[in-house]
């Protein structure tokens, strides 16, 4: 599970980078390669992603293949790992805590 949390953090950094004011291609490249390695992708897939990043740099526009790959990686991650990476507490646990507090205050 620790690997999935790290992967979710890398994905979060990727999406923050592409939506933020500093769209650094080197940072995007590192996020894509790290995600591919964490997912233990075959060399052909990694080669394709690196080729797409190279084309993105030339065109100064992020390849749709890169965005599709990262979105698919985000979908494949366990939701609890994603919540942990984003600092979100388990909703069920939060609701139990809130109910416990409100019952204790009666």
C-alpha positions in Angstrom: 0.0 0.0 0.0 2.9 2.4 0.6 3.8 2.2 -3.1 0.2 3.2 -4.0 0.3 6.2 -1.7 3.6 7.3 -3.2 2.1 6.8 -6.7 -0.9 8.9 -5.7 1.4 11.7 -4.5 3.3 11.6 -7.8 0.0 11.8 -9.7 -1.1 14.7 -7.5 2.1 16.5 -8.3 1.6 15.8 -12.0 -1.9 17.3 -12.0 -0.9 20.3 -9.9 2.0 21.0 -12.3 -0.2 20.8 -15.5 -2.9 23.0 -13.9 -0.6 25.4 -12.1 1.2 28.5 -13.3 4.6 26.7 -13.7 4.1 24.0 -16.3 7.6 22.7 -16.1 8.1 19.9 -18.6 11.0 18.4 -16.7 8.8 18.0 -13.6 6.0 16.6 -15.8 8.5 14.2 -17.4 9.7 13.0 -14.0 6.1 12.4 -12.8 5.3 10.4 -15.9 8.5 8.2 -15.7 8.1 7.7 -12.0 4.5 6.6 -12.4 5.4 4.2 -15.2 8.2 2.7 -13.1 6.0 2.4 -10.0 3.4 0.6 -12.1 6.2 -1.7 -13.5 5.2 -0.9 -17.1 7.0 -2.8 -19.9 9.9 -1.1 -21.7 7.8 -0.6 -24.8 5.2 1.5 -22.8 8.0 3.5 -21.1 9.6 4.1 -24.4 6.3 5.3 -25.9 5.7 7.7 -23.0 9.3 9.1 -23.3 8.7 9.6 -27.0 5.4 11.4 -26.4 7.2 13.7 -23.8 9.9 14.5 -26.4 7.1 15.4 -29.0 5.4 17.4 -26.3 8.6 19.4 -25.8 8.9 20.1 -29.5 5.3 21.1 -30.0 5.2 23.0 -26.6 1.9 21.2 -25.9 1.4 18.2 -23.7 0.5 15.0 -25.6 -3.0 13.6 -25.1 -1.4 10.1 -24.7 0.4 11.4 -21.6 -2.7 12.8 -20.1 -4.7 9.6 -20.9 -2.0 7.5 -19.3 -1.8 9.5 -16.1 -5.6 9.6 -15.8 -5.8 5.9 -16.3 -3.1 5.5 -13.6 -5.2 7.7 -11.3 -8.3 5.6 -11.9 -6.4 2.3 -11.2 -5.2 3.4 -7.7 -7.1 2.3 -4.6 -9.2 5.1 -3.3 -7.9 4.9 0.3 -4.3 5.4 -1.0 -5.5 8.5 -2.9 -7.3 9.9 0.1 -4.1 9.4 2.2 -1.9 11.1 -0.5 -4.2 14.1 -0.6 -4.5 14.3 3.2 -8.2 13.3 3.3 -9.4 11.3 6.2 -11.6 8.3 5.7 -15.1 9.7 5.4 -16.7 6.8 7.3 -14.3 7.3 10.2 -15.0 11.1 10.2 -18.7 10.5 10.3 -18.3 8.1 13.2 -16.2 10.7 15.1 -18.8 13.4 14.5 -21.6 11.1 15.6 -19.6 10.1 18.7 -19.0 13.8 19.6 -22.6 14.8 19.1 -23.8 11.8 21.2 -21.3 12.5 23.9 -22.5 16.1 24.1 -26.1 15.1 25.0 
